[in-house]
Amino acid sequence: MVLAVGAVAALAVALWWSRPESRDSFDYAAAFEQSQATPTNGVNVLALAGKDPQSVEQLLGPTDRCEQSLHSHRCRYAQSPVEIVFIAGRADW
């Protein structure tokens, strides 16, 4: 009797564990896919990342305003709707 109940319980667990639906509903492929969309504001972020302020100014035009903080330097550009934060002299975000 105990053996039969144990066998039924083991079978139930095996069937439950091997059910076909996904373990979670998070779309891992979508989270790591590369976007092929063209930016709507015309700013190519990959071309700016890691550049020094002079190189960014060549791409975006002259600065409108810059602010210095403890660990970063932040600039807004007159001809572009973006603000670039420079950390250790390189465009970061």
Distance bins in CASP14 RR format, pairs under 12 A and 6 or more apart:
PFRMAT RR
TARGET T0000
AUTHOR 0000-0000-0000
RMODE 2
METHOD distances of the structure
MODEL  1
1 7 0 0 0 0 0 1 0 0 0 0 0
1 8 0 0 0 0 0 1 0 0 0 0 0
2 8 0 0 0 0 0 1 0 0 0 0 0
2 9 0 0 0 0 0 1 0 0 0 0 0
3 9 0 0 0 0 0 1 0 0 0 0 0
3 10 0 0 0 0 0 1 0 0 0 0 0
4 10 0 0 0 0 0 1 0 0 0 0 0
4 11 0 0 0 0 0 1 0 0 0 0 0
5 11 0 0 0 0 0 1 0 0 0 0 0
5 12 0 0 0 0 0 1 0 0 0 0 0
6 12 0 0 0 0 1 0 0 0 0 0 0
6 13 0 0 0 0 1 0 0 0 0 0 0
6 14 0 0 0 0 0 1 0 0 0 0 0
7 13 0 0 0 0 0 1 0 0 0 0 0
7 14 0 0 0 0 0 1 0 0 0 0 0
8 14 0 0 0 0 0 1 0 0 0 0 0
8 15 0 0 0 0 0 1 0 0 0 0 0
9 15 0 0 0 0 0 1 0 0 0 0 0
9 16 0 0 0 0 0 1 0 0 0 0 0
10 16 0 0 0 0 0 1 0 0 0 0 0
10 17 0 0 0 0 0 1 0 0 0 0 0
11 17 0 0 0 0 0 1 0 0 0 0 0
11 18 0 0 0 0 0 1 0 0 0 0 0
12 18 0 0 0 0 0 1 0 0 0 0 0
12 19 0 0 0 0 0 1 0 0 0 0 0
13 19 0 0 0 0 0 1 0 0 0 0 0
16 23 0 0 0 0 0 1 0 0 0 0 0
17 23 0 0 0 0 0 1 0 0 0 0 0
22 28 0 0 0 0 1 0 0 0 0 0 0
22 29 0 0 0 0 0 1 0 0 0 0 0
26 32 0 0 0 0 0 1 0 0 0 0 0
27 33 0 0 0 0 1 0 0 0 0 0 0
34 46 0 0 0 0 0 1 0 0 0 0 0
35 45 0 0 0 0 0 1 0 0 0 0 0
35 46 0 0 0 0 0 1 0 0 0 0 0
38 44 0 0 0 0 1 0 0 0 0 0 0
39 45 1 0 0 1 0 0 0 0 0 0 0
39 46 0 0 0 0 0 1 0 0 0 0 0
39 47 0 0 0 0 0 1 0 0 0 0 0
39 48 0 0 0 0 0 1 0 0 0 0 0
39 80 0 0 0 0 0 1 0 0 0 0 0
39 81 0 0 0 0 0 1 0 0 0 0 0
39 82 0 0 0 0 0 1 0 0 0 0 0
40 81 0 0 0 0 0 1 0 0 0 0 0
41 60 0 0 0 0 0 1 0 0 0 0 0
41 77 0 0 0 0 0 1 0 0 0 0 0
41 79 0 0 0 0 0 1 0 0 0 0 0
41 80 1 0 0 1 0 0 0 0 0 0 0
41 81 1 0 1 0 0 0 0 0 0 0 0
41 82 1 0 0 1 0 0 0 0 0 0 0
42 48 0 0 0 0 0 1 0 0 0 0 0
42 59 0 0 0 0 0 1 0 0 0 0 0
42 60 0 0 0 0 0 1 0 0 0 0 0
42 79 0 0 0 0 0 1 0 0 0 0 0
42 80 0 0 0 0 1 0 0 0 0 0 0
42 81 0 0 0 0 1 0 0 0 0 0 0
42 82 0 0 0 0 1 0 0 0 0 0 0
43 49 0 0 0 0 0 1 0 0 0 0 0
43 56 0 0 0 0 0 1 0 0 0 0 0
43 59 0 0 0 0 1 0 0 0 0 0 0
43 60 1 0 0 1 0 0 0 0 0 0 0
43 61 0 0 0 0 0 1 0 0 0 0 0
43 77 0 0 0 0 1 0 0 0 0 0 0
43 79 0 0 0 0 0 1 0 0 0 0 0
43 80 1 0 0 1 0 0 0 0 0 0 0
43 81 1 0 0 1 0 0 0 0 0 0 0
43 82 1 0 1 0 0 0 0 0 0 0 0
43 83 0 0 0 0 0 1 0 0 0 0 0
43 84 0 0 0 0 1 0 0 0 0 0 0
43 91 0 0 0 0 0 1 0 0 0 0 0
44 51 0 0 0 0 0 1 0 0 0 0 0
44 56 0 0 0 0 0 1 0 0 0 0 0
44 59 0 0 0 0 1 0 0 0 0 0 0
44 60 0 0 0 0 0 1 0 0 0 0 0
44 80 0 0 0 0 0 1 0 0 0 0 0
44 82 0 0 0 0 0 1 0 0 0 0 0
44 91 0 0 0 0 0 1 0 0 0 0 0
45 51 0 0 0 0 0 1 0 0 0 0 0
45 56 0 0 0 0 0 1 0 0 0 0 0
45 59 0 0 0 0 0 1 0 0 0 0 0
45 60 0 0 0 0 0 1 0 0 0 0 0
45 80 0 0 0 0 0 1 0 0 0 0 0
45 82 0 0 0 0 1 0 0 0 0 0 0
45 84 0 0 0 0 1 0 0 0 0 0 0
45 91 0 0 0 0 1 0 0 0 0 0 0
45 92 0 0 0 0 0 1 0 0 0 0 0
45 93 0 0 0 0 1 0 0 0 0 0 0
46 59 0 0 0 0 0 1 0 0 0 0 0
46 91 0 0 0 0 0 1 0 0 0 0 0
47 55 0 0 0 0 1 0 0 0 0 0 0
47 56 0 0 0 0 1 0 0 0 0 0 0
47 58 0 0 0 0 0 1 0 0 0 0 0
47 59 1 0 0 1 0 0 0 0 0 0 0
47 60 0 0 0 0 1 0 0 0 0 0 0
47 82 0 0 0 0 0 1 0 0 0 0 0
47 84 0 0 0 0 0 1 0 0 0 0 0
47 91 0 0 0 0 1 0 0 0 0 0 0
48 55 0 0 0 0 1 0 0 0 0 0 0
48 56 1 0 1 0 0 0 0 0 0 0 0
48 57 0 0 0 0 0 1 0 0 0 0 0
48 58 0 0 0 0 0 1 0 0 0 0 0
48 59 1 0 0 1 0 0 0 0 0 0 0
48 60 1 0 0 1 0 0 0 0 0 0 0
48 61 0 0 0 0 0 1 0 0 0 0 0
48 75 0 0 0 0 0 1 0 0 0 0 0
48 77 0 0 0 0 0 1 0 0 0 0 0
48 80 0 0 0 0 1 0 0 0 0 0 0
48 82 0 0 0 0 1 0 0 0 0 0 0
48 83 0 0 0 0 0 1 0 0 0 0 0
48 84 1 0 0 1 0 0 0 0 0 0 0
48 85 0 0 0 0 0 1 0 0 0 0 0
48 86 0 0 0 0 0 1 0 0 0 0 0
48 90 0 0 0 0 1 0 0 0 0 0 0
48 91 1 0 1 0 0 0 0 0 0 0 0
48 92 0 0 0 0 1 0 0 0 0 0 0
48 93 0 0 0 0 1 0 0 0 0 0 0
49 55 0 0 0 0 0 1 0 0 0 0 0
49 56 0 0 0 0 1 0 0 0 0 0 0
49 59 0 0 0 0 0 1 0 0 0 0 0
49 84 0 0 0 0 1 0 0 0 0 0 0
49 85 0 0 0 0 0 1 0 0 0 0 0
49 86 0 0 0 0 0 1 0 0 0 0 0
49 87 0 0 0 0 0 1 0 0 0 0 0
49 90 0 0 0 0 1 0 0 0 0 0 0
49 91 1 0 1 0 0 0 0 0 0 0 0
49 92 1 0 0 1 0 0 0 0 0 0 0
49 93 0 0 0 0 1 0 0 0 0 0 0
50 56 0 0 0 0 1 0 0 0 0 0 0
50 59 0 0 0 0 0 1 0 0 0 0 0
50 84 0 0 0 0 1 0 0 0 0 0 0
50 85 0 0 0 0 0 1 0 0 0 0 0
50 86 0 0 0 0 1 0 0 0 0 0 0
50 87 0 0 0 0 1 0 0 0 0 0 0
50 88 0 0 0 0 1 0 0 0 0 0 0
50 89 0 0 0 0 1 0 0 0 0 0 0
50 90 1 0 1 0 0 0 0 0 0 0 0
50 91 1 0 1 0 0 0 0 0 0 0 0
50 92 1 0 0 1 0 0 0 0 0 0 0
50 93 0 0 0 0 0 1 0 0 0 0 0
51 57 0 0 0 0 1 0 0 0 0 0 0
51 58 0 0 0 0 1 0 0 0 0 0 0
51 59 1 0 0 1 0 0 0 0 0 0 0
51 60 0 0 0 0 0 1 0 0 0 0 0
51 75 0 0 0 0 0 1 0 0 0 0 0
51 84 0 0 0 0 1 0 0 0 0 0 0
51 86 0 0 0 0 1 0 0 0 0 0 0
51 89 0 0 0 0 1 0 0 0 0 0 0
51 90 1 0 0 1 0 0 0 0 0 0 0
51 91 1 0 1 0 0 0 0 0 0 0 0
51 92 0 0 0 0 0 1 0 0 0 0 0
52 58 0 0 0 0 0 1 0 0 0 0 0
52 59 0 0 0 0 0 1 0 0 0 0 0
52 73 0 0 0 0 0 1 0 0 0 0 0
52 75 0 0 0 0 0 1 0 0 0 0 0
52 84 0 0 0 0 0 1 0 0 0 0 0
52 86 1 0 0 1 0 0 0 0 0 0 0
52 87 0 0 0 0 0 1 0 0 0 0 0
52 88 0 0 0 0 0 1 0 0 0 0 0
52 89 1 0 0 1 0 0 0 0 0 0 0
52 90 1 0 0 1 0 0 0 0 0 0 0
52 91 1 0 0 1 0 0 0 0 0 0 0
52 92 0 0 0 0 0 1 0 0 0 0 0
53 59 0 0 0 0 0 1 0 0 0 0 0
53 60 0 0 0 0 0 1 0 0 0 0 0
53 61 0 0 0 0 0 1 0 0 0 0 0
53 62 0 0 0 0 0 1 0 0 0 0 0
53 63 0 0 0 0 1 0 0 0 0 0 0
53 66 0 0 0 0 1 0 0 0 0 0 0
53 68 0 0 0 0 0 1 0 0 0 0 0
53 72 0 0 0 0 0 1 0 0 0 0 0
53 73 1 0 0 1 0 0 0 0 0 0 0
53 74 0 0 0 0 0 1 0 0 0 0 0
53 75 1 0 0 1 0 0 0 0 0 0 0
53 77 0 0 0 0 0 1 0 0 0 0 0
53 84 0 0 0 0 1 0 0 0 0 0 0
53 85 0 0 0 0 0 1 0 0 0 0 0
53 86 1 0 1 0 0 0 0 0 0 0 0
53 87 0 0 0 0 0 1 0 0 0 0 0
53 88 0 0 0 0 0 1 0 0 0 0 0
53 89 1 0 0 1 0 0 0 0 0 0 0
53 90 0 0 0 0 1 0 0 0 0 0 0
53 91 1 0 0 1 0 0 0 0 0 0 0
53 92 0 0 0 0 0 1 0 0 0 0 0
54 60 0 0 0 0 0 1 0 0 0 0 0
54 61 0 0 0 0 0 1 0 0 0 0 0
54 62 0 0 0 0 0 1 0 0 0 0 0
54 63 0 0 0 0 0 1 0 0 0 0 0
54 75 0 0 0 0 0 1 0 0 0 0 0
54 86 0 0 0 0 0 1 0 0 0 0 0
54 89 0 0 0 0 0 1 0 0 0 0 0
54 90 0 0 0 0 0 1 0 0 0 0 0
54 91 0 0 0 0 0 1 0 0 0 0 0
55 61 0 0 0 0 0 1 0 0 0 0 0
55 84 0 0 0 0 0 1 0 0 0 0 0
55 86 0 0 0 0 0 1 0 0 0 0 0
55 89 0 0 0 0 0 1 0 0 0 0 0
55 90 0 0 0 0 1 0 0 0 0 0 0
55 91 0 0 0 0 1 0 0 0 0 0 0
56 62 0 0 0 0 0 1 0 0 0 0 0
56 63 0 0 0 0 1 0 0 0 0 0 0
56 66 0 0 0 0 0 1 0 0 0 0 0
56 73 0 0 0 0 0 1 0 0 0 0 0
56 74 0 0 0 0 0 1 0 0 0 0 0
56 75 1 0 0 1 0 0 0 0 0 0 0
56 76 0 0 0 0 0 1 0 0 0 0 0
56 77 1 0 0 1 0 0 0 0 0 0 0
56 80 0 0 0 0 1 0 0 0 0 0 0
56 82 0 0 0 0 1 0 0 0 0 0 0
56 83 0 0 0 0 0 1 0 0 0 0 0
56 84 1 0 1 0 0 0 0 0 0 0 0
56 85 0 0 0 0 0 1 0 0 0 0 0
56 86 1 0 0 1 0 0 0 0 0 0 0
56 89 0 0 0 0 0 1 0 0 0 0 0
56 90 0 0 0 0 1 0 0 0 0 0 0
56 91 1 0 1 0 0 0 0 0 0 0 0
56 92 0 0 0 0 0 1 0 0 0 0 0
57 63 1 0 0 1 0 0 0 0 0 0 0
57 64 0 0 0 0 0 1 0 0 0 0 0
57 66 0 0 0 0 0 1 0 0 0 0 0
57 75 0 0 0 0 1 0 0 0 0 0 0
57 76 0 0 0 0 0 1 0 0 0 0 0
57 77 1 0 0 1 0 0 0 0 0 0 0
57 78 0 0 0 0 0 1 0 0 0 0 0
57 79 0 0 0 0 0 1 0 0 0 0 0
57 80 0 0 0 0 0 1 0 0 0 0 0
57 84 0 0 0 0 1 0 0 0 0 0 0
57 86 0 0 0 0 0 1 0 0 0 0 0
57 91 0 0 0 0 0 1 0 0 0 0 0
58 77 0 0 0 0 0 1 0 0 0 0 0
58 79 0 0 0 0 0 1 0 0 0 0 0
59 77 0 0 0 0 1 0 0 0 0 0 0
59 79 0 0 0 0 0 1 0 0 0 0 0
59 80 0 0 0 0 1 0 0 0 0 0 0
59 82 0 0 0 0 0 1 0 0 0 0 0
59 84 0 0 0 0 1 0 0 0 0 0 0
59 91 0 0 0 0 1 0 0 0 0 0 0
60 75 0 0 0 0 1 0 0 0 0 0 0
60 76 0 0 0 0 1 0 0 0 0 0 0
60 77 1 0 1 0 0 0 0 0 0 0 0
60 78 0 0 0 0 1 0 0 0 0 0 0
60 79 1 0 0 1 0 0 0 0 0 0 0
60 80 1 0 1 0 0 0 0 0 0 0 0
60 81 0 0 0 0 1 0 0 0 0 0 0
60 82 1 0 0 1 0 0 0 0 0 0 0
60 83 0 0 0 0 0 1 0 0 0 0 0
60 84 1 0 0 1 0 0 0 0 0 0 0
60 91 0 0 0 0 1 0 0 0 0 0 0
61 75 0 0 0 0 0 1 0 0 0 0 0
61 76 0 0 0 0 0 1 0 0 0 0 0
61 77 1 0 1 0 0 0 0 0 0 0 0
61 78 1 0 0 1 0 0 0 0 0 0 0
61 79 1 0 1 0 0 0 0 0 0 0 0
61 80 1 0 0 1 0 0 0 0 0 0 0
61 82 0 0 0 0 0 1 0 0 0 0 0
61 84 0 0 0 0 0 1 0 0 0 0 0
62 75 0 0 0 0 1 0 0 0 0 0 0
62 76 0 0 0 0 0 1 0 0 0 0 0
62 77 1 0 0 1 0 0 0 0 0 0 0
62 78 1 0 1 0 0 0 0 0 0 0 0
62 79 1 0 0 1 0 0 0 0 0 0 0
62 80 0 0 0 0 0 1 0 0 0 0 0
63 73 0 0 0 0 0 1 0 0 0 0 0
63 74 0 0 0 0 0 1 0 0 0 0 0
63 75 1 0 1 0 0 0 0 0 0 0 0
63 76 1 0 0 1 0 0 0 0 0 0 0
63 77 1 0 1 0 0 0 0 0 0 0 0
63 78 1 0 0 1 0 0 0 0 0 0 0
63 79 0 0 0 0 0 1 0 0 0 0 0
63 80 0 0 0 0 1 0 0 0 0 0 0
63 82 0 0 0 0 0 1 0 0 0 0 0
63 83 0 0 0 0 0 1 0 0 0 0 0
63 84 0 0 0 0 1 0 0 0 0 0 0
63 86 0 0 0 0 0 1 0 0 0 0 0
64 74 0 0 0 0 0 1 0 0 0 0 0
64 75 1 0 0 1 0 0 0 0 0 0 0
64 76 1 0 1 0 0 0 0 0 0 0 0
64 77 1 0 1 0 0 0 0 0 0 0 0
64 78 1 0 1 0 0 0 0 0 0 0 0
64 79 0 0 0 0 1 0 0 0 0 0 0
64 80 0 0 0 0 1 0 0 0 0 0 0
64 81 0 0 0 0 0 1 0 0 0 0 0
64 82 0 0 0 0 0 1 0 0 0 0 0
64 83 0 0 0 0 1 0 0 0 0 0 0
64 84 0 0 0 0 0 1 0 0 0 0 0
65 73 0 0 0 0 0 1 0 0 0 0 0
65 74 0 0 0 0 1 0 0 0 0 0 0
65 75 1 0 0 1 0 0 0 0 0 0 0
65 76 1 0 1 0 0 0 0 0 0 0 0
65 77 0 0 0 0 1 0 0 0 0 0 0
65 78 0 0 0 0 1 0 0 0 0 0 0
65 83 0 0 0 0 1 0 0 0 0 0 0
65 84 0 0 0 0 0 1 0 0 0 0 0
66 72 0 0 0 0 0 1 0 0 0 0 0
66 73 1 0 0 1 0 0 0 0 0 0 0
66 74 1 0 0 1 0 0 0 0 0 0 0
66 75 1 0 1 0 0 0 0 0 0 0 0
66 76 1 0 0 1 0 0 0 0 0 0 0
66 77 0 0 0 0 1 0 0 0 0 0 0
66 78 0 0 0 0 0 1 0 0 0 0 0
66 83 0 0 0 0 1 0 0 0 0 0 0
66 84 0 0 0 0 1 0 0 0 0 0 0
66 85 0 0 0 0 0 1 0 0 0 0 0
66 86 0 0 0 0 1 0 0 0 0 0 0
67 73 1 0 0 1 0 0 0 0 0 0 0
67 74 1 0 1 0 0 0 0 0 0 0 0
67 75 1 0 0 1 0 0 0 0 0 0 0
67 76 0 0 0 0 1 0 0 0 0 0 0
67 83 0 0 0 0 1 0 0 0 0 0 0
67 84 0 0 0 0 0 1 0 0 0 0 0
67 85 0 0 0 0 1 0 0 0 0 0 0
67 86 0 0 0 0 0 1 0 0 0 0 0
68 74 0 0 0 0 1 0 0 0 0 0 0
68 75 0 0 0 0 0 1 0 0 0 0 0
68 85 0 0 0 0 0 1 0 0 0 0 0
68 86 0 0 0 0 1 0 0 0 0 0 0
68 89 0 0 0 0 0 1 0 0 0 0 0
69 75 0 0 0 0 0 1 0 0 0 0 0
69 85 0 0 0 0 1 0 0 0 0 0 0
69 86 0 0 0 0 0 1 0 0 0 0 0
69 87 0 0 0 0 1 0 0 0 0 0 0
70 87 0 0 0 0 0 1 0 0 0 0 0
71 85 0 0 0 0 1 0 0 0 0 0 0
71 86 0 0 0 0 0 1 0 0 0 0 0
71 87 1 0 0 1 0 0 0 0 0 0 0
71 88 0 0 0 0 1 0 0 0 0 0 0
71 89 0 0 0 0 0 1 0 0 0 0 0
71 92 0 0 0 0 0 1 0 0 0 0 0
72 83 0 0 0 0 0 1 0 0 0 0 0
72 84 0 0 0 0 1 0 0 0 0 0 0
72 85 1 0 1 0 0 0 0 0 0 0 0
72 86 1 0 0 1 0 0 0 0 0 0 0
72 87 1 0 1 0 0 0 0 0 0 0 0
72 88 0 0 0 0 1 0 0 0 0 0 0
72 89 0 0 0 0 1 0 0 0 0 0 0
72 90 0 0 0 0 0 1 0 0 0 0 0
72 91 0 0 0 0 0 1 0 0 0 0 0
72 92 1 0 0 1 0 0 0 0 0 0 0
72 93 0 0 0 0 1 0 0 0 0 0 0
73 83 0 0 0 0 0 1 0 0 0 0 0
73 84 0 0 0 0 1 0 0 0 0 0 0
73 85 1 0 0 1 0 0 0 0 0 0 0
73 86 1 0 1 0 0 0 0 0 0 0 0
73 87 1 0 0 1 0 0 0 0 0 0 0
73 88 0 0 0 0 1 0 0 0 0 0 0
73 89 1 0 0 1 0 0 0 0 0 0 0
73 90 0 0 0 0 0 1 0 0 0 0 0
73 91 0 0 0 0 1 0 0 0 0 0 0
73 92 0 0 0 0 1 0 0 0 0 0 0
74 82 0 0 0 0 0 1 0 0 0 0 0
74 83 1 0 0 1 0 0 0 0 0 0 0
74 84 1 0 0 1 0 0 0 0 0 0 0
74 85 1 0 1 0 0 0 0 0 0 0 0
74 86 1 0 0 1 0 0 0 0 0 0 0
74 87 0 0 0 0 1 0 0 0 0 0 0
74 89 0 0 0 0 0 1 0 0 0 0 0
74 91 0 0 0 0 0 1 0 0 0 0 0
74 92 0 0 0 0 1 0 0 0 0 0 0
74 93 0 0 0 0 1 0 0 0 0 0 0
75 82 0 0 0 0 1 0 0 0 0 0 0
75 83 1 0 0 1 0 0 0 0 0 0 0
75 84 1 0 1 0 0 0 0 0 0 0 0
75 85 0 0 0 0 1 0 0 0 0 0 0
75 86 1 0 0 1 0 0 0 0 0 0 0
75 89 0 0 0 0 0 1 0 0 0 0 0
75 91 0 0 0 0 1 0 0 0 0 0 0
75 92 0 0 0 0 0 1 0 0 0 0 0
76 82 1 0 0 1 0 0 0 0 0 0 0
76 83 1 0 1 0 0 0 0 0 0 0 0
76 84 0 0 0 0 1 0 0 0 0 0 0
76 85 0 0 0 0 0 1 0 0 0 0 0
77 83 1 0 0 1 0 0 0 0 0 0 0
77 84 1 0 0 1 0 0 0 0 0 0 0
77 91 0 0 0 0 0 1 0 0 0 0 0
82 91 0 0 0 0 0 1 0 0 0 0 0
82 93 0 0 0 0 0 1 0 0 0 0 0
83 91 0 0 0 0 0 1 0 0 0 0 0
83 92 0 0 0 0 0 1 0 0 0 0 0
83 93 0 0 0 0 1 0 0 0 0 0 0
84 90 0 0 0 0 1 0 0 0 0 0 0
84 91 1 0 1 0 0 0 0 0 0 0 0
84 92 0 0 0 0 1 0 0 0 0 0 0
84 93 1 0 0 1 0 0 0 0 0 0 0
85 91 1 0 0 1 0 0 0 0 0 0 0
85 92 1 0 1 0 0 0 0 0 0 0 0
85 93 1 0 1 0 0 0 0 0 0 0 0
86 92 1 0 0 1 0 0 0 0 0 0 0
86 93 0 0 0 0 1 0 0 0 0 0 0
87 93 0 0 0 0 1 0 0 0 0 0 0
END
